[in-house]
Amino acid sequence: MPSALTNPQDAEFWIFIALVLLAIVMWRAKVPSTAAKALDAAGDKVRAQLDEAQRLREEAETLLAKIRADRLEAERGAAELLKAAEEDAERLRVSAAAKLEDDIKRRARMAEQKIALAEAQAAQDVKTAAADLAALTAEAILAARVTVAKSDPLIDQGLKDLGSRLS
């Protein structure tokens, strides 16, 4: 039995011939080398893209590491600032408490001084009032004596003594 590839009456024979001719034409037209060059060029392009992607990945990793380090440094700085602020707040609280205590003591001293001054003024007012009252009383007594007696022996004696003192 003859094979289908050797019988020119068969369609498969002509398909086989067409494929052989196509292969010869492609080989003669240097299609394989052109295709190989195209594939090599495409491979080189893909390799370059992979190299670029690798380079970009390394840059991104480096940048990420730098960003993480910066973040850690910023967090440390923020913690230090917070600690310093807390210490300042504590110092201010202690200072304010001391100032408040000093202010309270100063105001208490001022109040005591005002009270002492008021007491002294009141004592002075009492003395002045007593002196005024004594003067009024003495005046009233003298006025009563003058009206009762035309001459007072004490006044007469004082006038005599006054004359001898002036000479």
N, CA, C and O atoms as a DFTB+ gen file, in Angstrom:
668 C
 N C O
     1  1       0.836      -1.159       0.000
     2  2       0.000       0.000       0.000
     3  2       0.876       1.215       0.000
     4  3       1.734       1.382       0.867
     5  1       0.660       2.053      -0.965
     6  2       1.472       3.248      -1.065
     7  2       1.066       4.237       0.002
     8  3      -0.093       4.301       0.413
     9  1       2.030       4.995       0.434
    10  2       1.808       5.980       1.494
    11  2       1.133       7.203       0.882
    12  3       1.244       7.464      -0.316
    13  1       0.423       7.953       1.746
    14  2      -0.299       9.127       1.275
    15  2       0.661      10.225       0.886
    16  3       0.320      11.112       0.103
    17  1       1.878      10.165       1.439
    18  2       2.859      11.215       1.148
    19  2       3.562      10.955      -0.194
    20  3       4.189      11.864      -0.737
    21  1       3.472       9.783      -0.714
    22  2       4.144       9.475      -1.978
    23  2       3.150       9.422      -3.143
    24  3       3.579       9.243      -4.283
    25  1       1.928       9.559      -2.923
    26  2       0.912       9.495      -3.968
    27  2       0.510      10.916      -4.343
    28  3      -0.049      11.641      -3.519
    29  1       0.800      11.336      -5.632
    30  2       0.467      12.700      -6.043
    31  2      -1.034      12.911      -6.172
    32  3      -1.476      14.044      -6.362
    33  1      -1.810      11.873      -6.075
    34  2      -3.258      12.010      -6.170
    35  2      -3.853      12.413      -4.823
    36  3      -5.026      12.779      -4.739
    37  1      -3.070      12.345      -3.814
    38  2      -3.554      12.611      -2.451
    39  2      -3.294      14.080      -2.086
    40  3      -2.291      14.658      -2.505
    41  1      -4.182      14.667      -1.321
    42  2      -4.035      16.058      -0.891
    43  2      -2.904      16.185       0.125
    44  3      -2.256      17.228       0.215
    45  1      -2.679      15.161       0.860
    46  2      -1.631      15.202       1.867
    47  2      -0.265      15.299       1.183
    48  3       0.652      15.918       1.722
    49  1      -0.124      14.700       0.014
    50  2       1.113      14.776      -0.728
    51  2       1.418      16.235      -1.055
    52  3       2.539      16.698      -0.846
    53  1       0.451      16.941      -1.554
    54  2       0.638      18.331      -1.945
    55  2       0.862      19.244      -0.719
    56  3       1.587      20.235      -0.798
    57  1       0.259      18.909       0.354
    58  2       0.491      19.682       1.589
    59  2       1.931      19.474       2.027
    60  3       2.593      20.415       2.465
    61  1       2.430      18.209       1.904
    62  2       3.802      17.904       2.270
    63  2       4.762      18.681       1.372
    64  3       5.737      19.259       1.854
    65  1       4.489      18.695       0.079
    66  2       5.329      19.411      -0.880
    67  2       5.323      20.901      -0.547
    68  3       6.373      21.542      -0.577
    69  1       4.178      21.448      -0.237
    70  2       4.056      22.873       0.056
    71  2       4.869      23.212       1.306
    72  3       5.516      24.257       1.360
    73  1       4.840      22.355       2.284
    74  2       5.601      22.600       3.509
    75  2       7.099      22.545       3.244
    76  3       7.857      23.358       3.775
    77  1       7.537      21.565       2.404
    78  2       8.953      21.464       2.072
    79  2       9.381      22.705       1.319
    80  3      10.439      23.263       1.610
    81  1       8.574      23.159       0.342
    82  2       8.912      24.354      -0.418
    83  2       8.947      25.600       0.489
    84  3       9.818      26.460       0.358
    85  1       8.011      25.665       1.374
    86  2       7.961      26.797       2.325
    87  2       9.213      26.804       3.188
    88  3       9.785      27.863       3.445
    89  1       9.638      25.637       3.634
    90  2      10.844      25.549       4.458
    91  2      12.057      25.975       3.658
    92  3      12.931      26.665       4.183
    93  1      12.127      25.574       2.379
    94  2      13.271      25.944       1.532
    95  2      13.264      27.448       1.287
    96  3      14.306      28.098       1.358
    97  1      12.108      27.989       1.004
    98  2      12.005      29.438       0.744
    99  2      12.390      30.217       2.003
   100  3      13.110      31.213       1.925
   101  1      11.928      29.777       3.119
   102  2      12.235      30.469       4.373
   103  2      13.728      30.371       4.677
   104  3      14.340      31.328       5.151
   105  1      14.306      29.201       4.399
   106  2      15.727      29.021       4.675
   107  2      16.545      29.881       3.737
   108  3      17.538      30.480       4.150
   109  1      16.141      29.949       2.483
   110  2      16.836      30.745       1.470
   111  2      16.660      32.241       1.747
   112  3      17.574      33.023       1.486
   113  1      15.546      32.633       2.251
   114  2      15.279      34.039       2.535
   115  2      15.870      34.431       3.894
   116  3      15.701      35.563       4.347
   117  1      16.545      33.510       4.519
   118  2      17.187      33.713       5.807
   119  2      16.175      34.127       6.878
   120  3      16.486      34.940       7.749
   121  1      15.016      33.590       6.813
   122  2      13.974      33.850       7.807
   123  2      14.400      33.335       9.166
   124  3      14.161      34.005      10.170
   125  1      15.034      32.148       9.235
   126  2      15.411      31.707      10.584
   127  2      16.405      32.637      11.250
   128  3      16.307      32.901      12.448
   129  1      17.379      33.146      10.466
   130  2      18.345      34.045      11.106
   131  2      17.681      35.374      11.453
   132  3      17.995      35.968      12.485
   133  1      16.786      35.838      10.624
   134  2      16.057      37.076      10.915
   135  2      15.173      36.871      12.129
   136  3      15.085      37.722      13.014
   137  1      14.517      35.713      12.148
   138  2      13.654      35.419      13.299
   139  2      14.500      35.287      14.564
   140  3      14.110      35.749      15.636
   141  1      15.674      34.644      14.421
   142  2      16.563      34.486      15.571
   143  2      17.044      35.852      16.053
   144  3      17.114      36.114      17.254
   145  1      17.381      36.730      15.077
   146  2      17.810      38.078      15.450
   147  2      16.676      38.825      16.146
   148  3      16.892      39.515      17.142
   149  1      15.469      38.679      15.612
   150  2      14.312      39.346      16.216
   151  2      14.071      38.805      17.618
   152  3      13.788      39.558      18.550
   153  1      14.188      37.480      17.753
   154  2      14.003      36.888      19.081
   155  2      15.109      37.319      20.028
   156  3      14.862      37.594      21.202
   157  1      16.365      37.377      19.496
   158  2      17.477      37.841      20.335
   159  2      17.256      39.292      20.764
   160  3      17.481      39.648      21.920
   161  1      16.812      40.126      19.817
   162  2      16.557      41.527      20.135
   163  2      15.447      41.639      21.187
   164  3      15.546      42.418      22.136
   165  1      14.382      40.836      20.994
   166  2      13.290      40.850      21.970
   167  2      13.790      40.350      23.320
   168  3      13.419      40.888      24.364
   169  1      14.633      39.322      23.298
   170  2      15.200      38.799      24.549
   171  2      16.078      39.841      25.232
   172  3      16.024      40.018      26.449
   173  1      16.904      40.541      24.414
   174  2      17.755      41.591      24.976
   175  2      16.904      42.710      25.584
   176  3      17.229      43.253      26.639
   177  1      15.806      43.042      24.893
   178  2      14.909      44.090      25.395
   179  2      14.274      43.651      26.710
   180  3      14.186      44.432      27.658
   181  1      13.832      42.397      26.759
   182  2      13.228      41.866      27.992
   183  2      14.276      41.819      29.093
   184  3      13.989      42.160      30.240
   185  1      15.502      41.394      28.747
   186  2      16.590      41.332      29.729
   187  2      16.894      42.743      30.258
   188  3      17.108      42.930      31.455
   189  1      16.910      43.733      29.349
   190  2      17.158      45.121      29.766
   191  2      16.039      45.612      30.685
   192  3      16.287      46.298      31.676
   193  1      14.818      45.250      30.339
   194  2      13.687      45.636      31.182
   195  2      13.781      44.959      32.550
   196  3      13.499      45.576      33.578
   197  1      14.185      43.669      32.552
   198  2      14.348      42.969      33.829
   199  2      15.475      43.607      34.653
   200  3      15.356      43.771      35.867
   201  1      16.576      43.965      33.963
   202  2      17.674      44.631      34.668
   203  2      17.213      45.976      35.242
   204  3      17.533      46.320      36.380
   205  1      16.461      46.724      34.440
   206  2      15.927      48.015      34.900
   207  2      14.979      47.804      36.078
   208  3      15.019      48.545      37.060
   209  1      14.119      46.778      35.969
   210  2      13.195      46.472      37.064
   211  2      13.973      46.090      38.319
   212  3      13.600      46.489      39.422
   213  1      15.044      45.326      38.163
   214  2      15.880      44.932      39.310
   215  2      16.535      46.171      39.932
   216  3      16.569      46.330      41.152
   217  1      17.051      47.036      39.063
   218  2      17.682      48.267      39.552
   219  2      16.665      49.139      40.307
   220  3      16.954      49.670      41.379
   221  1      15.468      49.269      39.717
   222  2      14.417      50.055      40.366
   223  2      13.997      49.426      41.696
   224  3      13.713      50.132      42.664
   225  1      13.962      48.095      41.732
   226  2      13.601      47.404      42.969
   227  2      14.646      47.673      44.049
   228  3      14.306      47.932      45.203
   229  1      15.923      47.608      43.662
   230  2      16.997      47.877      44.615
   231  2      16.927      49.320      45.115
   232  3      17.107      49.585      46.304
   233  1      16.663      50.251      44.189
   234  2      16.514      51.653      44.593
   235  2      15.344      51.810      45.550
   236  3      15.438      52.522      46.549
   237  1      14.226      51.131      45.234
   238  2      13.049      51.214      46.094
   239  2      13.344      50.635      47.472
   240  3      12.919      51.192      48.484
   241  1      14.073      49.515      47.516
   242  2      14.428      48.914      48.803
   243  2      15.343      49.834      49.593
   244  3      15.192      49.978      50.806
   245  1      16.301      50.462      48.900
   246  2      17.197      51.410      49.559
   247  2      16.406      52.598      50.095
   248  3      16.611      53.034      51.228
   249  1      15.509      53.111      49.275
   250  2      14.676      54.240      49.693
   251  2      13.777      53.844      50.860
   252  3      13.604      54.619      51.801
   253  1      13.208      52.649      50.803
   254  2      12.359      52.166      51.892
   255  2      13.159      52.055      53.189
   256  3      12.680      52.435      54.257
   257  1      14.381      51.530      53.083
   258  2      15.234      51.426      54.277
   259  2      15.546      52.815      54.832
   260  3      15.538      53.021      56.045
   261  1      15.822      53.764      53.937
   262  2      16.103      55.132      54.381
   263  2      14.873      55.742      55.041
   264  3      14.980      56.397      56.077
   265  1      13.715      55.528      54.443
   266  2      12.476      56.064      55.013
   267  2      12.212      55.457      56.383
   268  3      11.801      56.158      57.308
   269  1      12.444      54.159      56.516
   270  2      12.250      53.508      57.823
   271  2      13.221      54.080      58.855
   272  3      12.846      54.344      59.997
   273  1      14.474      54.268      58.437
   274  2      15.467      54.840      59.357
   275  2      15.071      56.264      59.747
   276  3      15.174      56.647      60.912
   277  1      14.614      57.046      58.759
   278  2      14.162      58.412      59.050
   279  2      12.975      58.396      59.997
   280  3      12.895      59.219      60.910
   281  1      12.051      57.465      59.786
   282  2      10.880      57.358      60.658
   283  2      11.304      57.031      62.079
   284  3      10.814      57.624      63.040
   285  1      12.235      56.066      62.203
   286  2      12.723      55.707      63.543
   287  2      13.403      56.900      64.202
   288  3      13.209      57.161      65.389
   289  1      14.196      57.617      63.425
   290  2      14.873      58.805      63.959
   291  2      13.844      59.856      64.370
   292  3      13.974      60.480      65.423
   293  1      12.827      60.048      63.541
   294  2      11.771      61.013      63.874
   295  2      11.022      60.576      65.134
   296  3      10.683      61.410      65.973
   297  1      10.767      59.286      65.268
   298  2      10.085      58.786      66.468
   299  2      10.960      59.003      67.697
   300  3      10.462      59.392      68.754
   301  1      12.271      58.752      67.561
   302  2      13.191      59.002      68.688
   303  2      13.191      60.486      69.039
   304  3      13.127      60.862      70.210
   305  1      13.264      61.321      68.004
   306  2      13.242      62.774      68.234
   307  2      11.959      63.212      68.912
   308  3      11.979      64.037      69.825
   309  1      10.833      62.654      68.459
   310  2       9.548      62.996      69.069
   311  2       9.502      62.538      70.524
   312  3       8.977      63.243      71.386
   313  1      10.055      61.353      70.793
   314  2      10.088      60.858      72.178
   315  2      10.960      61.759      73.040
   316  3      10.614      62.055      74.184
   317  1      12.091      62.196      72.493
   318  2      12.960      63.106      73.245
   319  2      12.272      64.441      73.491
   320  3      12.360      65.002      74.583
   321  1      11.578      64.953      72.457
   322  2      10.839      66.211      72.626
   323  2       9.750      66.066      73.680
   324  3       9.546      66.957      74.504
   325  1       9.057      64.938      73.645
   326  2       7.994      64.699      74.619
   327  2       8.576      64.625      76.020
   328  3       8.017      65.195      76.957
   329  1       9.697      63.926      76.169
   330  2      10.337      63.817      77.479
   331  2      10.784      65.194      77.969
   332  3      10.580      65.544      79.132
   333  1      11.398      65.974      77.067
   334  2      11.844      67.324      77.433
   335  2      10.655      68.195      77.819
   336  3      10.732      68.973      78.769
   337  1       9.551      68.063      77.079
   338  2       8.356      68.851      77.387
   339  2       7.792      68.450      78.753
   340  3       7.351      69.306      79.519
   341  1       7.805      67.155      79.052
   342  2       7.319      66.706      80.353
   343  2       8.216      67.230      81.474
   344  3       7.730      67.646      82.525
   345  1       9.540      67.205      81.236
   346  2      10.466      67.734      82.246
   347  2      10.257      69.229      82.435
   348  3      10.265      69.724      83.562
   349  1      10.067      69.953      81.324
   350  2       9.800      71.389      81.422
   351  2       8.505      71.653      82.173
   352  3       8.430      72.560      83.002
   353  1       7.489      70.856      81.877
   354  2       6.208      71.022      82.558
   355  2       6.367      70.773      84.054
   356  3       5.785      71.489      84.870
   357  1       7.150      69.763      84.416
   358  2       7.368      69.472      85.834
   359  2       8.128      70.616      86.498
   360  3       7.790      71.037      87.604
   361  1       9.175      71.123      85.802
   362  2       9.920      72.264      86.347
   363  2       9.005      73.471      86.520
   364  3       9.057      74.159      87.539
   365  1       8.171      73.721      85.521
   366  2       7.246      74.852      85.610
   367  2       6.250      74.665      86.747
   368  3       5.898      75.622      87.436
   369  1       5.790      73.409      86.943
   370  2       4.842      73.144      88.021
   371  2       5.502      73.407      89.369
   372  3       4.913      74.042      90.244
   373  1       6.734      72.911      89.529
   374  2       7.457      73.123      90.794
   375  2       7.701      74.611      91.003
   376  3       7.509      75.133      92.101
   377  1       8.127      75.292      89.936
   378  2       8.391      76.728      90.026
   379  2       7.111      77.491      90.374
   380  3       7.123      78.384      91.221
   381  1       6.016      77.132      89.718
   382  2       4.743      77.806      89.985
   383  2       4.294      77.549      91.417
   384  3       3.780      78.452      92.077
   385  1       4.484      76.319      91.904
   386  2       4.104      76.010      93.281
   387  2       4.947      76.832      94.252
   388  3       4.425      77.352      95.238
   389  1       6.251      76.953      93.979
   390  2       7.127      77.751      94.846
   391  2       6.717      79.221      94.800
   392  3       6.646      79.880      95.837
   393  1       6.448      79.731      93.610
   394  2       6.017      81.129      93.483
   395  2       4.700      81.362      94.200
   396  3       4.513      82.391      94.850
   397  1       3.776      80.394      94.081
   398  2       2.489      80.518      94.752
   399  2       2.689      80.541      96.264
   400  3       2.080      81.347      96.968
   401  1       3.541      79.658      96.750
   402  2       3.812      79.621      98.189
   403  2       4.441      80.936      98.644
   404  3       4.048      81.487      99.673
   405  1       5.414      81.443      97.885
   406  2       6.030      82.733      98.226
   407  2       5.004      83.849      98.188
   408  3       5.000      84.725      99.053
   409  1       4.130      83.821      97.184
   410  2       3.094      84.849      97.056
   411  2       2.139      84.788      98.248
   412  3       1.742      85.818      98.793
   413  1       1.779      83.573      98.640
   414  2       0.872      83.426      99.794
   415  2       1.551      83.967     101.053
   416  3       0.923      84.683     101.832
   417  1       2.834      83.631     101.259
   418  2       3.566      84.130     102.428
   419  2       3.664      85.656     102.392
   420  3       3.457      86.325     103.405
   421  1       3.980      86.195     101.218
   422  2       4.097      87.643     101.080
   423  2       2.766      88.325     101.375
   424  3       2.719      89.343     102.067
   425  1       1.703      87.768     100.854
   426  2       0.374      88.362     101.101
   427  2      -0.012      88.240     102.577
   428  3      -0.632      89.140     103.143
   429  1       0.365      87.115     103.192
   430  2       0.078      86.956     104.624
   431  2       0.847      88.013     105.420
   432  3       0.294      88.623     106.335
   433  1       2.137      88.235     105.070
   434  2       2.918      89.273     105.752
   435  2       2.296      90.643     105.538
   436  3       2.210      91.448     106.465
   437  1       1.857      90.905     104.295
   438  2       1.222      92.194     104.015
   439  2      -0.056      92.348     104.812
   440  3      -0.344      93.421     105.341
   441  1      -0.824      91.268     104.898
   442  2      -2.072      91.326     105.674
   443  2      -1.755      91.570     107.149
   444  3      -2.433      92.360     107.806
   445  1      -0.722      90.889     107.676
   446  2      -0.335      91.098     109.073
   447  2       0.117      92.537     109.289
   448  3      -0.210      93.151     110.304
   449  1       0.879      93.077     108.318
   450  2       1.326      94.463     108.431
   451  2       0.138      95.417     108.415
   452  3       0.093      96.384     109.176
   453  1      -0.829      95.133     107.531
   454  2      -2.024      95.990     107.464
   455  2      -2.810      95.917     108.768
   456  3      -3.323      96.915     109.275
   457  1      -2.882      94.676     109.298
   458  2      -3.598      94.514     110.576
   459  2      -2.864      95.271     111.677
   460  3      -3.494      95.962     112.478
   461  1      -1.523      95.146     111.724
   462  2      -0.739      95.853     112.745
   463  2      -0.894      97.359     112.579
   464  3      -1.038      98.085     113.563
   465  1      -0.866      97.830     111.326
   466  2      -1.037      99.251     111.061
   467  2      -2.427      99.710     111.479
   468  3      -2.589     100.783     112.061
   469  1      -3.428      98.890     111.177
   470  2      -4.794      99.239     111.566
   471  2      -4.927      99.267     113.078
   472  3      -5.606     100.133     113.629
   473  1      -4.270      98.309     113.760
   474  2      -4.305      98.303     115.224
   475  2      -3.625      99.555     115.782
   476  3      -4.136     100.193     116.702
   477  1      -2.461      99.897     115.210
   478  2      -1.756     101.096     115.667
   479  2      -2.600     102.339     115.417
   480  3      -2.686     103.229     116.263
   481  1      -3.221     102.385     114.243
   482  2      -4.073     103.536     113.913
   483  2      -5.262     103.597     114.859
   484  3      -5.652     104.673     115.312
   485  1      -5.839     102.424     115.156
   486  2      -6.976     102.395     116.090
   487  2      -6.524     102.848     117.473
   488  3      -7.229     103.608     118.137
   489  1      -5.343     102.382     117.917
   490  2      -4.831     102.815     119.222
   491  2      -4.592     104.314     119.217
   492  3      -4.910     104.998     120.190
   493  1      -4.029     104.832     118.121
   494  2      -3.800     106.275     118.002
   495  2      -5.118     107.029     118.030
   496  3      -5.248     108.066     118.680
   497  1      -6.110     106.477     117.298
   498  2      -7.430     107.121     117.290
   499  2      -8.034     107.134     118.691
   500  3      -8.651     108.118     119.100
   501  1      -7.849     106.018     119.435
   502  2      -8.383     105.958     120.808
   503  2      -7.665     106.986     121.681
   504  3      -8.294     107.685     122.475
   505  1      -6.338     107.069     121.526
   506  2      -5.575     108.049     122.320
   507  2      -6.015     109.463     121.975
   508  3      -6.203     110.301     122.856
   509  1      -6.179     109.721     120.658
   510  2      -6.606     111.061     120.234
   511  2      -7.986     111.375     120.783
   512  3      -8.250     112.472     121.276
   513  1      -8.873     110.361     120.681
   514  2     -10.226     110.576     121.199
   515  2     -10.189     110.791     122.711
   516  3     -10.919     111.632     123.233
   517  1      -9.334     110.029     123.426
   518  2      -9.213     110.198     124.885
   519  2      -8.654     111.569     125.213
   520  3      -9.104     112.226     126.152
   521  1      -7.645     112.008     124.415
   522  2      -7.067     113.341     124.661
   523  2      -8.104     114.414     124.397
   524  3      -8.241     115.364     125.168
   525  1      -8.848     114.255     123.283
   526  2      -9.896     115.232     122.972
   527  2     -10.941     115.256     124.078
   528  3     -11.404     116.315     124.501
   529  1     -11.303     114.051     124.540
   530  2     -12.303     113.962     125.617
   531  2     -11.764     114.590     126.905
   532  3     -12.490     115.280     127.620
   533  1     -10.486     114.342     127.190
   534  2      -9.875     114.928     128.390
   535  2      -9.835     116.442     128.271
   536  3     -10.093     117.160     129.237
   537  1      -9.500     116.932     127.043
   538  2      -9.467     118.383     126.861
   539  2     -10.850     118.981     127.017
   540  3     -11.013     120.025     127.648
   541  1     -11.846     118.324     126.445
   542  2     -13.221     118.821     126.582
   543  2     -13.672     118.789     128.041
   544  3     -14.327     119.705     128.537
   545  1     -13.296     117.703     128.704
   546  2     -13.678     117.585     130.115
   547  2     -12.994     118.684     130.933
   548  3     -13.619     119.333     131.772
   549  1     -11.699     118.876     130.671
   550  2     -10.967     119.914     131.394
   551  2     -11.571     121.278     131.099
   552  3     -11.725     122.110     131.993
   553  1     -11.913     121.497     129.830
   554  2     -12.525     122.770     129.454
   555  2     -13.855     122.961     130.174
   556  3     -14.166     124.045     130.667
   557  1     -14.640     121.865     130.223
   558  2     -15.935     121.967     130.911
   559  2     -15.741     122.235     132.401
   560  3     -16.475     123.021     132.999
   561  1     -14.734     121.567     132.999
   562  2     -14.482     121.769     134.428
   563  2     -14.014     123.193     134.671
   564  3     -14.459     123.845     135.616
   565  1     -13.113     123.680     133.817
   566  2     -12.622     125.043     133.986
   567  2     -13.737     126.064     133.786
   568  3     -13.839     127.055     134.509
   569  1     -14.561     125.793     132.796
   570  2     -15.676     126.716     132.550
   571  2     -16.609     126.727     133.745
   572  3     -17.131     127.776     134.123
   573  1     -16.819     125.559     134.341
   574  2     -17.701     125.497     135.519
   575  2     -17.071     126.222     136.689
   576  3     -17.775     126.894     137.443
   577  1     -15.776     126.106     136.861
   578  2     -15.099     126.790     137.968
   579  2     -15.121     128.309     137.777
   580  3     -15.319     129.073     138.722
   581  1     -14.915     128.713     136.539
   582  2     -14.882     130.148     136.273
   583  2     -16.247     130.739     136.550
   584  3     -16.345     131.830     137.112
   585  1     -17.244     130.078     136.189
   586  2     -18.583     130.608     136.412
   587  2     -18.942     130.565     137.887
   588  3     -19.679     131.430     138.361
   589  1     -18.442     129.581     138.625
   590  2     -18.769     129.458     140.044
   591  2     -17.957     130.476     140.846
   592  3     -18.486     131.145     141.733
   593  1     -16.739     130.577     140.543
   594  2     -15.900     131.483     141.303
   595  2     -15.310     132.507     140.350
   596  3     -14.902     132.201     139.230
   597  1     -15.282     133.732     140.844
   598  2     -14.766     134.790     140.023
   599  2     -13.257     134.650     139.946
   600  3     -12.651     134.983     138.928
   601  1     -12.664     134.170     140.990
   602  2     -11.234     133.971     140.931
   603  2     -10.952     132.584     141.456
   604  3     -11.545     132.101     142.420
   605  1     -10.042     131.993     140.785
   606  2      -9.655     130.623     141.155
   607  2      -8.300     130.752     141.821
   608  3      -7.408     131.405     141.279
   609  1      -8.125     130.137     142.995
   610  2      -6.855     130.285     143.683
   611  2      -5.715     129.684     142.862
   612  3      -4.596     130.196     142.908
   613  1      -5.959     128.675     142.157
   614  2      -4.900     128.065     141.349
   615  2      -4.497     129.011     140.223
   616  3      -3.311     129.171     139.932
   617  1      -5.482     129.632     139.598
   618  2      -5.195     130.538     138.502
   619  2      -4.471     131.762     139.055
   620  3      -3.521     132.259     138.449
   621  1      -4.909     132.222     140.159
   622  2      -4.262     133.388     140.743
   623  2      -2.811     133.079     141.076
   624  3      -1.920     133.883     140.806
   625  1      -2.583     131.932     141.651
   626  2      -1.225     131.513     142.003
   627  2      -0.402     131.356     140.738
   628  3       0.764     131.749     140.713
   629  1      -0.990     130.779     139.668
   630  2      -0.279     130.598     138.394
   631  2       0.073     131.924     137.781
   632  3       1.147     132.051     137.193
   633  1      -0.779     132.918     137.889
   634  2      -0.516     134.231     137.323
   635  2       0.615     134.922     138.088
   636  3       1.448     135.601     137.489
   637  1       0.640     134.748     139.395
   638  2       1.719     135.348     140.199
   639  2       3.050     134.692     139.818
   640  3       4.069     135.362     139.651
   641  1       3.011     133.375     139.688
   642  2       4.230     132.665     139.326
   643  2       4.691     133.020     137.910
   644  3       5.887     133.034     137.616
   645  1       3.746     133.298     137.066
   646  2       4.058     133.647     135.697
   647  2       4.805     134.963     135.635
   648  3       5.746     135.123     134.857
   649  1       4.386     135.878     136.441
   650  2       5.065     137.180     136.475
   651  2       6.490     137.047     136.934
   652  3       7.375     137.696     136.375
   653  1       6.748     136.221     137.942
   654  2       8.113     136.041     138.426
   655  2       8.952     135.234     137.418
   656  3      10.169     135.408     137.350
   657  1       8.341     134.404     136.682
   658  2       9.069     133.593     135.693
   659  2       9.434     134.439     134.478
   660  3      10.479     134.203     133.873
   661  1       8.650     135.371     134.117
   662  2       8.914     136.184     132.954
   663  2      10.013     137.235     133.252
   664  3      10.694     137.689     132.332
   665  1      10.180     137.608     134.488
   666  2      11.145     138.651     134.809
   667  2      12.550     138.146     134.804
   668  3      13.482     138.909     135.057
